[in-house]
Amino acid sequence: AIELEKAIRESNEYQSLKDSYDKVNADPSAKSMFDNFRNIQIQLQQKQMSGQEITQEEVDQAQKTVALVQQHELISKLMADEQKMSEVITDLNKTIMKPLEDLYGAAE
């Protein structure tokens, strides 16, 4: 597990994500916009997990925020790098879970 962590940190995907994250945090405008975006995401996830209904106004606001951050070059790159890292994690999870799937059978 420790070697896997080290390999992840040394991967091109992680290094690119870290570089993009550092660039967003170094730019006050990008950081503020990204922080606002993340706060909206967290608030909506918390409402959803607690069973509260998300209003159409909240959906509209979230969509506007997503559209705005996607137009910012640094944030857009960060989001693309997050997606690539997520794909790596998904692939790792599939590999890690393979022995259990073989034992119990794949979920149908």
N, C-alpha and C positions, 0 to 999 in steps of 0.2 A: 504494500500500500504506500509506503514511503517512497519507493522508487517510482511508482505511478504518479504520485504528487510531483516529484521532481521532473518527470518527463512532461507532465502537463505544463509546469512552469517554464520549461525550456522549449515548448512547442512554438512553432511559428504563429499559430492561431492565438495563443495566449500572449505572446510578445506583441503581436499586432493590436490585440485588445487593450493591453496595458498602455501601449503608446497612444492609442486613441483616447483612452480614459484620461491619461495625463494631459493631453492636449486640450480636452474639454475643460478640465479642472484649472488649467492655466489661463483660460480665456474667461474673464468675468461674465461677459454676456452669455456665452455658451453654457457656463456652469449654472447660472441663474435659470436659464431656460430649461436645462436638463433637470435640475433639481425640482423645478415646478412640475415638469412632466412626470418624474418619478413619484412625487407626492400625490399627484392625481391618480396614478396607477395604484399606489398603496391604498389610498382611501377607497377606491372602487373595489379592490380585492377584499379589503376588510369588510365592507358592506356586504359583498356577495357571500363571503364565508360565514357571516353572522346571520344570513338569511334575509337581510334587508333588501328591499326593492331599489334598484338603481333607476333614477328618474330619467326621462327623455332629455331633460336639460343637462344632466350630468353626462349622458352619452354624447350629446352634441358638443359640450365643452371638451370632453376627452378627445373627440374626433378633431376638433379645431386645434387642440394642443399637439396632437400627433402630426397633423398636416404642417403645423408651424415648425416643429423640431426637425421634421424630415427635410425641410428646406435649408436648414443650417448645415453647412458642409461638414463641420467637425462632428456634430451630433449624428448626422446621417452615417458617417463613416463608423462611429462608435457603435451604432445600432447594427450595422452590417457585420462588424467584427463580433458583436455579442451573438448574433445569429450563427456565425461560423463556429464560435466556441460552444454554443448550445448543441450544434450538430456533433461536435467531437464528444461532448459529455453523453449525448444520446447513444452514440456508437459504443462508447465505453460501457455504459450501463447495459446495453444488449449483450456485450461480451461477458461482463461480470455475471449477468443473470443466466447465461447459457447453461451452466451445469444444473441449475434448479429447473429450468425449462425442460432439459433433457430428462431429469428425474421425474418431475410431475406431469410433464407434457405441456406444450405451449397453450396459452390461454386462447380460447376460441372466440 
